[in-house]
Amino acid sequence: ERTTALWNPALVDEESGRRRSALSGASEIAAGLIAEGFRTIVFTRGRKSTELVYKAISDRLPEDLKDSVAPYRAGYTPTQRRQVEQKLFGGELAGVVATNALELGIDVGGLDAAVIVTFPGTLAAFRQQTGRAGRARQESLAALVAGEDALDQYLMSHPDELFSRPSEVVVINPDNPQVAEAHAACAAYELPLHLEDREILGASVEEAANRLVQAGHLRLKEGRLFWGRRQRPAPSIDIRSSGGATYTIIASGRAPGRPPGAGATLIGTLDEARVYRDAHVGAIYLHQGDSYLVRSLDTGLKQVSVSPAHVDYYTQTRQETDLQVVDDLATVQMGEARLHLGMVEVANQVVGYQRRKLGSRDLIDTIDLDIPASIMTTAAVWLTVPETQLARLLLGPDLLGALHAAEHAGIAMLPLMAVCDRWDIGGLSTNWHPSTGTATIFIYEAYPGGAGISPVAFERGRRHWLATVEAIERCPCSTGCPSCVQSPKCGNLNEPLSKSGAVRLLREILR
């Protein structure tokens, strides 16, 4: 028997829609369970939240239980991960705080409870995470602690959706150039490739093989393609991410648990796609409950240098996005507006960061950064609104805020239509874009080449945008809040936004 609890943190401010932190609520629940003797696993959405929840749980536990809880996430060294796994499987840990790195492939029979910090993005993931507890056929508890965002609040008011909807159909883009090249390389290493292999591996792998020949990775001999390097291809392919090169994080100074005078120590890794966001100079990097200040970032050595820091704040980056349409593959009318599917080039640049108080999230200051942009080509959908419709709306200076609010809500609701969560997708909205010549809302995939999300979003376009406007209208706040149009990952720090303008805009488009 499993009891499932849906826990919606209390409203702090009804006018703004602000709720008590999901991280705080989850850590309180988990600490209470662990203190009562129930072995508990806590699932979080990201590396930083894993560290914050772990620290909050430790702070709430009595001294004799503090060492019985551990964090687990990608970015730790293999040795650090193995140590946590051994303690977990050996029954030494009363609690573990993890990302979805422990969602699949583990069978720990003694876990009594699973606490899930915000909806994990898909029903499949939700069911996998709740299934980590109770595997020894004992009674168990699964607690979903909601965040402030639109999808979490939608599920809090429609709880049957968690149990009645079928799990999502998994989508993948086999034509993704990175995926195809990895397949071609590994296939050729195992057995030389023939032309007939196109029937099995697909046309995209044939094109990828040609690129690998030009790069010198494959060589042609007697009508077959052989792997042309000494090193095996598989170890250089990251099956967990497509985030580029790996950076090492080196700690110097007196770190917790290390003797005075100890030298620099490798404490973890970050992929290139995250390093400017999470490890820019001045960032606070969290590792196993301890805070480190990033002192330097060396792109040549692929190394981040950090030192222990005892601070009462965390850091949040501000980003700017530039986007150009590369290929418009398909278009469909939505009244006078048009929905497009295609490929875009996205340039993301971290331009600054904020320091905010732990707990209260109050702003301390904002600091500018000069960091190069990261560029990728990926799949996207975009909605273009003609001048005739915009003229009828008379939004004036609220137009950009209306587009921005609609973009945020559209990203938040897309996981109901496609297998993704909001961290798999990004967005850009503008009252005029050079590639389209009019007001446009872009939603793009956060993976080079795309992962297969955009075709689903295009196919279900009208349903998607209808669910979006209904979610905004249903929210009781007056000017917009995290439950409708604010986004936790907005690079512009949720400015400007117009909730009423977004409703008028989308109702006009769907009219």
Beta strands, then each sheet from edge to edge (+ up, - down):
strand 1: 2-7
strand 2: 11-13
strand 3: 18-19
strand 4: 40-43
strand 5: 69-72
strand 6: 95-98
strand 7: 113-117
strand 8: 140-145
strand 9: 218-221
strand 10: 224-227
strand 11: 246-251
strand 12: 265-271
strand 13: 284-287
strand 14: 290-298
strand 15: 303-308
strand 16: 313-334
strand 17: 337-357
strand 18: 363-368
strand 19: 374-385
strand 20: 425-430
strand 21: 439-445
sheet 1: 1+ 8+ 7+ 4+ 6+ 5+
sheet 2: 2+ 3-
sheet 3: 9+ 10-
sheet 4: 12+ 11- 15- 14+ 13-
sheet 5: 16+ 17- 18+
sheet 6: 16+ 17- 19+ 21- 20+
end
